[in-house]
Amino acid sequence: MLCRIQVAHDNNGVVVRLAGHLTGAQVPDLLAVCAEGDGHPRIELEELMSADVIGLDALLRVQEEGAQLVGLLEYLQFELEAVRRRRT
């Protein structure tokens, strides 16, 4: 499985659930769904198994724009921080 992107709406706005392997191929879809609605999306990442550098960079971008990242596995948090450090 590559990456499944599920979108739901609740009282707080857009909820995006990612599962599988996030690569650059899915980034345009991720950015599009995060731009939906008012407010900032909550991105649930409990089922995200891996992400390439482009996918991690996209997660950083949406987080910087106000998205809440929830449930990111610990090793992916380390990779995300490594990408963040390289960007500065």
The first five atom37 places (N, CA, C, CB, O) and aatype in JSON, in Angstrom:
{
  "aatype": [12, 10, 4, 1, 9, 5, 19, 0, 8, 3, 2, 2, 7, 19, 19, 19, 1, 10, 0, 7, 8, 10, 16, 7, 0, 5, 19, 14, 3, 10, 10, 0, 19, 4, 0, 6, 7, 3, 7, 8, 14, 1, 9, 6, 10, 6, 6, 10, 12, 15, 0, 3, 19, 9, 7, 10, 3, 0, 10, 10, 1, 19, 5, 6, 6, 7, 0, 5, 10, 19, 7, 10, 10, 6, 18, 10, 5, 13, 6, 10, 6, 0, 19, 1, 1, 1, 1, 16],
  "atom_mask": [
    [1, 1, 1, 1, 1],
    [1, 1, 1, 1, 1],
    [1, 1, 1, 1, 1],
    [1, 1, 1, 1, 1],
    [1, 1, 1, 1, 1],
    [1, 1, 1, 1, 1],
    [1, 1, 1, 1, 1],
    [1, 1, 1, 1, 1],
    [1, 1, 1, 1, 1],
    [1, 1, 1, 1, 1],
    [1, 1, 1, 1, 1],
    [1, 1, 1, 1, 1],
    [1, 1, 1, 0, 1],
    [1, 1, 1, 1, 1],
    [1, 1, 1, 1, 1],
    [1, 1, 1, 1, 1],
    [1, 1, 1, 1, 1],
    [1, 1, 1, 1, 1],
    [1, 1, 1, 1, 1],
    [1, 1, 1, 0, 1],
    [1, 1, 1, 1, 1],
    [1, 1, 1, 1, 1],
    [1, 1, 1, 1, 1],
    [1, 1, 1, 0, 1],
    [1, 1, 1, 1, 1],
    [1, 1, 1, 1, 1],
    [1, 1, 1, 1, 1],
    [1, 1, 1, 1, 1],
    [1, 1, 1, 1, 1],
    [1, 1, 1, 1, 1],
    [1, 1, 1, 1, 1],
    [1, 1, 1, 1, 1],
    [1, 1, 1, 1, 1],
    [1, 1, 1, 1, 1],
    [1, 1, 1, 1, 1],
    [1, 1, 1, 1, 1],
    [1, 1, 1, 0, 1],
    [1, 1, 1, 1, 1],
    [1, 1, 1, 0, 1],
    [1, 1, 1, 1, 1],
    [1, 1, 1, 1, 1],
    [1, 1, 1, 1, 1],
    [1, 1, 1, 1, 1],
    [1, 1, 1, 1, 1],
    [1, 1, 1, 1, 1],
    [1, 1, 1, 1, 1],
    [1, 1, 1, 1, 1],
    [1, 1, 1, 1, 1],
    [1, 1, 1, 1, 1],
    [1, 1, 1, 1, 1],
    [1, 1, 1, 1, 1],
    [1, 1, 1, 1, 1],
    [1, 1, 1, 1, 1],
    [1, 1, 1, 1, 1],
    [1, 1, 1, 0, 1],
    [1, 1, 1, 1, 1],
    [1, 1, 1, 1, 1],
    [1, 1, 1, 1, 1],
    [1, 1, 1, 1, 1],
    [1, 1, 1, 1, 1],
    [1, 1, 1, 1, 1],
    [1, 1, 1, 1, 1],
    [1, 1, 1, 1, 1],
    [1, 1, 1, 1, 1],
    [1, 1, 1, 1, 1],
    [1, 1, 1, 0, 1],
    [1, 1, 1, 1, 1],
    [1, 1, 1, 1, 1],
    [1, 1, 1, 1, 1],
    [1, 1, 1, 1, 1],
    [1, 1, 1, 0, 1],
    [1, 1, 1, 1, 1],
    [1, 1, 1, 1, 1],
    [1, 1, 1, 1, 1],
    [1, 1, 1, 1, 1],
    [1, 1, 1, 1, 1],
    [1, 1, 1, 1, 1],
    [1, 1, 1, 1, 1],
    [1, 1, 1, 1, 1],
    [1, 1, 1, 1, 1],
    [1, 1, 1, 1, 1],
    [1, 1, 1, 1, 1],
    [1, 1, 1, 1, 1],
    [1, 1, 1, 1, 1],
    [1, 1, 1, 1, 1],
    [1, 1, 1, 1, 1],
    [1, 1, 1, 1, 1],
    [1, 1, 1, 1, 1]
  ],
  "atom_positions": [
    [[0.85, -1.18, 0.0], [0.0, 0.0, 0.0], [0.89, 1.23, 0.0], [-0.97, 0.01, 1.22], [1.86, 1.32, 0.75]],
    [[0.54, 2.15, -0.84], [1.25, 3.42, -0.8], [0.74, 4.23, 0.36], [1.09, 4.2, -2.13], [1.11, 3.97, 1.51]],
    [[-0.1, 5.2, 0.1], [-0.61, 6.03, 1.18], [-2.1, 6.25, 0.99], [0.14, 7.39, 1.23], [-2.56, 6.67, -0.07]],
    [[-2.83, 5.95, 2.05], [-4.27, 6.22, 2.04], [-4.47, 7.55, 2.75], [-5.09, 5.05, 2.73], [-3.97, 7.76, 3.85]],
    [[-5.22, 8.42, 2.11], [-5.55, 9.72, 2.7], [-7.07, 9.75, 2.84], [-5.03, 10.93, 1.82], [-7.8, 9.75, 1.85]],
    [[-7.53, 9.78, 4.1], [-8.97, 9.87, 4.37], [-9.25, 11.23, 4.97], [-9.44, 8.73, 5.33], [-8.5, 11.74, 5.8]],
    [[-10.35, 11.81, 4.53], [-10.73, 13.14, 5.0], [-12.1, 13.05, 5.65], [-10.73, 14.17, 3.85], [-13.03, 12.46, 5.1]],
    [[-12.22, 13.64, 6.81], [-13.49, 13.73, 7.51], [-13.63, 15.15, 8.03], [-13.59, 12.69, 8.68], [-12.65, 15.9, 8.13]],
    [[-14.84, 15.5, 8.36], [-15.11, 16.82, 8.91], [-15.81, 16.63, 10.25], [-15.97, 17.7, 7.94], [-16.74, 15.83, 10.37]],
    [[-15.34, 17.37, 11.25], [-16.03, 17.35, 12.54], [-16.27, 18.8, 12.97], [-15.21, 16.56, 13.62], [-16.03, 19.73, 12.19]],
    [[-16.73, 18.99, 14.18], [-17.04, 20.34, 14.65], [-15.83, 21.26, 14.68], [-17.65, 20.28, 16.02], [-15.96, 22.48, 14.65]],
    [[-14.63, 20.67, 14.74], [-13.41, 21.45, 14.8], [-12.77, 21.67, 13.44], [-12.42, 20.79, 15.7], [-11.74, 22.33, 13.35]],
    [[-13.36, 21.13, 12.39], [-12.81, 21.34, 11.04], [-12.45, 20.04, 10.35], [0.0, 0.0, 0.0], [-13.12, 19.02, 10.52]],
    [[-11.4, 20.09, 9.57], [-10.97, 18.97, 8.74], [-10.07, 18.03, 9.55], [-10.24, 19.47, 7.48], [-9.16, 18.47, 10.25]],
    [[-10.36, 16.73, 9.44], [-9.52, 15.7, 10.03], [-8.98, 14.86, 8.88], [-10.32, 14.82, 11.08], [-9.75, 14.31, 8.09]],
    [[-7.66, 14.76, 8.79], [-7.01, 13.99, 7.73], [-6.32, 12.8, 8.38], [-6.0, 14.88, 6.93], [-5.53, 12.97, 9.31]],
    [[-6.6, 11.61, 7.88], [-5.95, 10.4, 8.38], [-5.04, 9.85, 7.28], [-7.01, 9.33, 8.84], [-5.48, 9.6, 6.16]],
    [[-3.77, 9.67, 7.65], [-2.81, 9.1, 6.7], [-2.45, 7.69, 7.15], [-1.54, 9.99, 6.6], [-2.26, 7.44, 8.35]],
    [[-2.35, 6.78, 6.21], [-1.95, 5.4, 6.51], [-1.06, 4.91, 5.39], [-3.2, 4.47, 6.67], [-1.29, 5.19, 4.22]],
    [[-0.03, 4.16, 5.77], [0.85, 3.57, 4.76], [2.16, 4.32, 4.62], [0.0, 0.0, 0.0], [2.82, 4.63, 5.62]],
    [[2.53, 4.62, 3.38], [3.83, 5.18, 3.06], [3.65, 6.48, 2.27], [4.69, 4.17, 2.25], [3.26, 6.45, 1.1]],
    [[3.92, 7.6, 2.91], [3.74, 8.91, 2.28], [4.96, 9.24, 1.43], [3.51, 10.0, 3.35], [6.09, 9.3, 1.93]],
    [[4.73, 9.45, 0.14], [5.81, 9.83, -0.77], [5.43, 11.12, -1.49], [6.1, 8.7, -1.8], [4.31, 11.63, -1.35]],
    [[6.36, 11.63, -2.24], [6.12, 12.85, -3.0], [4.92, 12.76, -3.92], [0.0, 0.0, 0.0], [4.29, 13.77, -4.22]],
    [[4.58, 11.56, -4.36], [3.44, 11.39, -5.26], [2.12, 11.77, -4.59], [3.37, 9.95, -5.74], [1.19, 12.21, -5.27]],
    [[2.02, 11.6, -3.28], [0.78, 11.91, -2.57], [0.76, 13.33, -2.0], [0.58, 10.92, -1.45], [-0.29, 13.78, -1.53]],
    [[1.87, 14.04, -2.04], [1.94, 15.38, -1.44], [0.9, 16.34, -2.02], [3.33, 15.95, -1.65], [0.26, 17.04, -1.24]],
    [[0.71, 16.42, -3.34], [-0.32, 17.35, -3.84], [-1.71, 17.07, -3.26], [-0.39, 17.27, -5.35], [-2.44, 18.0, -2.93]],
    [[-2.06, 15.79, -3.12], [-3.36, 15.44, -2.54], [-3.42, 15.84, -1.07], [-3.63, 13.93, -2.69], [-4.43, 16.36, -0.61]],
    [[-2.34, 15.59, -0.34], [-2.29, 15.96, 1.07], [-2.45, 17.47, 1.24], [-0.97, 15.49, 1.71], [-3.23, 17.92, 2.07]],
    [[-1.71, 18.24, 0.46], [-1.8, 19.7, 0.57], [-3.19, 20.2, 0.2], [-0.74, 20.36, -0.34], [-3.69, 21.14, 0.81]],
    [[-3.81, 19.58, -0.79], [-5.15, 20.0, -1.21], [-6.18, 19.76, -0.1], [-5.57, 19.25, -2.48], [-7.0, 20.63, 0.17]],
    [[-6.14, 18.59, 0.53], [-7.13, 18.32, 1.57], [-6.87, 19.16, 2.82], [-7.12, 16.83, 1.93], [-7.81, 19.51, 3.53]],
    [[-5.61, 19.48, 3.09], [-5.3, 20.33, 4.24], [-5.77, 21.77, 4.02], [-3.79, 20.31, 4.52], [-6.0, 22.5, 4.98]],
    [[-5.91, 22.16, 2.77], [-6.37, 23.51, 2.47], [-7.89, 23.64, 2.51], [-5.86, 23.93, 1.1], [-8.42, 24.75, 2.44]],
    [[-8.59, 22.51, 2.63], [-10.05, 22.53, 2.68], [-10.56, 23.15, 3.97], [-10.61, 21.12, 2.52], [-9.92, 23.03, 5.02]],
    [[-11.68, 23.78, 3.9], [-12.37, 24.25, 5.1], [-11.7, 25.41, 5.79], [0.0, 0.0, 0.0], [-10.65, 25.89, 5.38]],
    [[-12.34, 25.85, 6.85], [-11.82, 26.93, 7.67], [-11.0, 26.35, 8.81], [-12.96, 27.83, 8.2], [-11.23, 25.22, 9.23]],
    [[-10.08, 27.11, 9.3], [-9.29, 26.64, 10.44], [-8.13, 25.79, 10.0], [0.0, 0.0, 0.0], [-7.74, 25.78, 8.84]],
    [[-7.59, 25.06, 10.96], [-6.4, 24.26, 10.73], [-6.74, 22.78, 10.88], [-5.27, 24.66, 11.7], [-7.4, 22.39, 11.85]],
    [[-6.3, 21.96, 9.93], [-6.64, 20.54, 10.01], [-5.9, 19.82, 11.13], [-6.34, 19.87, 8.68], [-4.82, 20.23, 11.56]],
    [[-6.5, 18.74, 11.57], [-5.84, 17.8, 12.47], [-5.43, 16.61, 11.59], [-6.78, 17.35, 13.7], [-6.27, 16.02, 10.92]],
    [[-4.15, 16.29, 11.62], [-3.66, 15.2, 10.78], [-3.31, 14.03, 11.7], [-2.42, 15.64, 9.93], [-2.38, 14.12, 12.51]],
    [[-4.05, 12.95, 11.56], [-3.86, 11.76, 12.39], [-2.91, 10.8, 11.67], [-5.22, 11.07, 12.7], [-3.17, 10.36, 10.55]],
    [[-1.8, 10.49, 12.35], [-0.7, 9.79, 11.72], [-0.38, 8.44, 12.36], [0.52, 10.65, 11.75], [0.68, 7.87, 12.1]],
    [[-1.28, 7.92, 13.18], [-1.02, 6.67, 13.88], [-0.71, 5.51, 12.93], [-2.2, 6.31, 14.74], [0.05, 4.61, 13.28]],
    [[-1.29, 5.54, 11.74], [-1.11, 4.44, 10.79], [-0.1, 4.76, 9.69], [-2.44, 4.1, 10.16], [0.05, 3.99, 8.74]],
    [[0.61, 5.87, 9.82], [1.65, 6.21, 8.84], [2.9, 5.41, 9.19], [1.95, 7.75, 8.83], [3.46, 5.57, 10.27]],
    [[3.34, 4.55, 8.27], [4.47, 3.66, 8.52], [5.8, 4.27, 8.1], [4.27, 2.36, 7.81], [6.82, 4.0, 8.72]],
    [[5.78, 5.09, 7.05], [7.01, 5.72, 6.58], [6.67, 6.92, 5.73], [7.89, 4.72, 5.79], [5.54, 7.1, 5.28]],
    [[7.69, 7.75, 5.51], [7.54, 8.92, 4.64], [8.9, 9.25, 4.05], [6.96, 10.15, 5.43], [9.92, 9.18, 4.73]],
    [[8.9, 9.6, 2.77], [10.17, 10.04, 2.19], [10.4, 11.5, 2.55], [10.17, 9.83, 0.64], [9.57, 12.13, 3.2]],
    [[11.53, 12.04, 2.12], [11.89, 13.41, 2.48], [10.86, 14.41, 1.98], [13.26, 13.76, 1.91], [10.57, 15.39, 2.67]],
    [[10.31, 14.19, 0.81], [9.29, 15.11, 0.26], [8.03, 15.05, 1.11], [8.97, 14.75, -1.22], [7.42, 16.08, 1.39]],
    [[7.63, 13.86, 1.53], [6.47, 13.71, 2.39], [6.68, 14.35, 3.75], [0.0, 0.0, 0.0], [5.79, 15.0, 4.28]],
    [[7.87, 14.16, 4.32], [8.18, 14.78, 5.61], [8.19, 16.3, 5.5], [9.54, 14.29, 6.12], [7.69, 16.99, 6.38]],
    [[8.75, 16.81, 4.41], [8.75, 18.25, 4.21], [7.33, 18.79, 4.1], [9.55, 18.61, 2.95], [7.04, 19.87, 4.62]],
    [[6.45, 18.05, 3.44], [5.05, 18.48, 3.34], [4.39, 18.5, 4.71], [4.27, 17.55, 2.4], [3.63, 19.42, 5.01]],
    [[4.68, 17.51, 5.54], [4.13, 17.51, 6.9], [4.62, 18.72, 7.69], [4.52, 16.21, 7.64], [3.85, 19.34, 8.43]],
    [[5.89, 19.06, 7.53], [6.41, 20.25, 8.19], [5.72, 21.52, 7.7], [7.91, 20.37, 7.96], [5.38, 22.39, 8.5]],
    [[5.51, 21.6, 6.39], [4.85, 22.79, 5.83], [3.44, 22.96, 6.36], [4.82, 22.72, 4.32], [3.04, 24.07, 6.74]],
    [[2.66, 21.88, 6.4], [1.29, 22.02, 6.88], [1.27, 22.29, 8.38], [0.47, 20.76, 6.56], [0.38, 22.99, 8.88]],
    [[2.24, 21.75, 9.1], [2.34, 22.05, 10.53], [2.67, 23.52, 10.74], [3.41, 21.16, 11.2], [2.09, 24.16, 11.62]],
    [[3.57, 24.06, 9.96], [3.93, 25.47, 10.07], [2.76, 26.38, 9.72], [5.11, 25.78, 9.16], [2.69, 27.52, 10.18]],
    [[1.84, 25.88, 8.9], [0.65, 26.64, 8.54], [-0.49, 26.45, 9.54], [0.18, 26.25, 7.14], [-1.58, 26.98, 9.35]],
    [[-0.23, 25.69, 10.62], [-1.22, 25.56, 11.68], [-1.84, 24.2, 11.86], [0.0, 0.0, 0.0], [-2.65, 24.03, 12.77]],
    [[-1.5, 23.23, 11.02], [-2.05, 21.88, 11.19], [-1.51, 21.25, 12.46], [-1.73, 21.0, 9.96], [-0.37, 21.51, 12.87]],
    [[-2.32, 20.42, 13.08], [-1.91, 19.68, 14.27], [-1.57, 18.26, 13.84], [-3.03, 19.69, 15.37], [-2.42, 17.55, 13.3]],
    [[-0.32, 17.84, 14.08], [0.1, 16.48, 13.77], [-0.1, 15.63, 15.02], [1.58, 16.44, 13.29], [0.42, 15.95, 16.08]],
    [[-0.87, 14.54, 14.88], [-1.23, 13.71, 16.02], [-0.81, 12.26, 15.75], [-2.75, 13.8, 16.31], [-1.08, 11.73, 14.67]],
    [[-0.15, 11.65, 16.73], [0.11, 10.21, 16.66], [1.27, 9.8, 15.78], [0.0, 0.0, 0.0], [1.32, 8.65, 15.35]],
    [[2.2, 10.69, 15.49], [3.35, 10.35, 14.65], [4.25, 9.38, 15.41], [4.13, 11.62, 14.23], [4.63, 9.65, 16.55]],
    [[4.59, 8.27, 14.78], [5.47, 7.28, 15.41], [6.81, 7.93, 15.77], [5.68, 6.06, 14.48], [7.27, 8.85, 15.1]],
    [[7.42, 7.43, 16.83], [8.63, 8.05, 17.36], [9.75, 8.15, 16.34], [9.11, 7.28, 18.56], [10.39, 9.19, 16.23]],
    [[10.0, 7.09, 15.59], [11.1, 7.15, 14.62], [10.8, 8.15, 13.5], [11.36, 5.77, 14.03], [11.73, 8.75, 12.95]],
    [[9.52, 8.34, 13.17], [9.17, 9.35, 12.17], [9.31, 10.75, 12.75], [7.74, 9.13, 11.65], [9.62, 11.69, 12.02]],
    [[9.1, 10.91, 14.06], [9.34, 12.2, 14.7], [10.81, 12.58, 14.58], [8.91, 12.17, 16.19], [11.13, 13.73, 14.31]],
    [[11.71, 11.61, 14.78], [13.14, 11.87, 14.63], [13.47, 12.27, 13.2], [13.95, 10.63, 15.03], [14.25, 13.2, 12.98]],
    [[12.89, 11.57, 12.23], [13.13, 11.91, 10.83], [12.58, 13.3, 10.5], [12.51, 10.86, 9.91], [13.22, 14.07, 9.77]],
    [[11.42, 13.62, 11.02], [10.82, 14.94, 10.81], [11.71, 16.03, 11.38], [9.41, 15.01, 11.44], [11.91, 17.07, 10.75]],
    [[12.25, 15.81, 12.57], [13.15, 16.8, 13.18], [14.43, 16.94, 12.39], [13.47, 16.4, 14.62], [14.98, 18.04, 12.29]],
    [[14.93, 15.85, 11.81], [16.13, 15.91, 10.98], [15.88, 16.77, 9.74], [16.58, 14.49, 10.57], [16.74, 17.56, 9.36]],
    [[14.72, 16.61, 9.13], [14.37, 17.43, 7.96], [14.24, 18.89, 8.39], [13.05, 16.94, 7.3], [14.69, 19.79, 7.67]],
    [[13.64, 19.13, 9.54], [13.49, 20.5, 10.05], [14.86, 21.16, 10.25], [12.7, 20.49, 11.37], [15.05, 22.32, 9.88]],
    [[15.8, 20.42, 10.83], [17.15, 20.97, 11.06], [17.86, 21.28, 9.73], [18.0, 19.98, 11.88], [18.56, 22.29, 9.62]],
    [[17.68, 20.42, 8.74], [18.32, 20.65, 7.43], [17.77, 21.88, 6.73], [18.14, 19.43, 6.54], [18.47, 22.53, 5.95]],
    [[16.5, 22.2, 7.02], [15.86, 23.35, 6.37], [16.36, 24.67, 6.92], [14.35, 23.27, 6.53], [16.28, 25.7, 6.24]],
    [[16.89, 24.68, 8.15], [17.32, 25.94, 8.76], [18.78, 26.2, 8.59], [16.99, 25.95, 10.23], [19.29, 27.22, 9.05]]
  ]
}
